[in-house]
């Protein structure tokens, strides 16, 4: 058998088993694939959460505009009157008020992890 590794029995000194490196290669490739897919799914999950935060703030601002006739001046107003969560461990929310009838600029960015 080409490419196989033979093992010697330590008591008899005879070659008794042949092990092909193919299963080890397949296992190694599967391990690498698993690690790579997990790191990709973590990034995907963070992007989804970031998008959800922005969507909830935009939805609340639009609801405020529909109910009150003007967009809220601050994120705190949305928090107090519309129940929007404004403190996030992994994101920073930038809310820029432009005027009563102009939709605010809402930017959600990941926080930079400090040392």
N, C-alpha and C positions, 0 to 999 in steps of 0.2 A: 504494500500500500504506500503510494508516494505521498510525502508531506506529513506522514503520521509520526507521532512520537512514541517510542516504545519505552516501557517502564520495566526495570529489572526488579525481580522479587529479591528482597534483601536476604532471605534465608536460603533460597535455592540458587540464586544467581542467574536464573533463566528469564528471558523476556516473555512476559505473560500477557500483557495488554497493550493494545495500540489505541492511542487517543488522537483523534483528528483535531486540528486547531480550528476547524470550521465552527463548532458550537461556541467556542470562546470568542471568535470574531463576531458571530451573530449577536451574542449577549452584549459585547462591547458596543456594537452599533446601536442596539436597542437602548442601552443606557445613555449614550450620547444623545440620541433622538429624544428621549424622555426629558433630559435636563434642558435641552434647547426648547422644547415645546412648553415646559413649565415657565421658563423665563419669558417667553412670548405671551403666554396667557396672563401673566402678572401685569405686563405693560398694557395689554388689552383691557384688563379689568380697571386699571387706573384711569385710562382714557374714557371708559364707559362711566365711571363714577364722576369724573370731571364734567362730562357732558350732561349728566343728570343734575348736577348742582346748578349749572348754568340754566338748563331748561326749567327747573323749578323756580328760579328767580325771575326769569323772563315771563313765565306763566303768571306768577303773582303780580308782577308789575302790570301786565296786560289786564288782569282782573281788577286791579286798582283803577286803571284808566277807564275801564268799562263801568265800574261802580261809581267812581267819584268824578270822572271827567278830566282827570289829569294824572300824569305819571308821578309816582312818589319821589320826593326830593332826596331821600336817603334810603339806604339799606336797612337802617334801624326802624324806619317807619313800616317797611314791609314785615320786619320781624315782629314788631309790636301789634300790628293790626291784621296781618294776614298769615301769621304763624310760620314765616320762612325762617329756617335755621340759618344763622349767619356766621357761626363759629365752626370752623372745620380744622381738623388736625393736619390734613395733608394738602389743603388748598388755601390760596389767598384769593379773595373776591374783590375785584375793583369795580365800583359802581360809579358811573359818571353821569350826573343829571344834566340834561341839556335844556330843558324847558318843560312846561306843563303838557304840551301836546306833542313833544318829540320823544320818541323812545330812548331810554337811557342806554349808554354803552355799558355792557356787562362783560367783564373779562375774568375768567377763572384760570388761575395758574397754579401749578404745583409748588408747594413750599420747598425751598432749598434746605436740605438737611444739614445742620451744623455739625461741627466736630465735637 
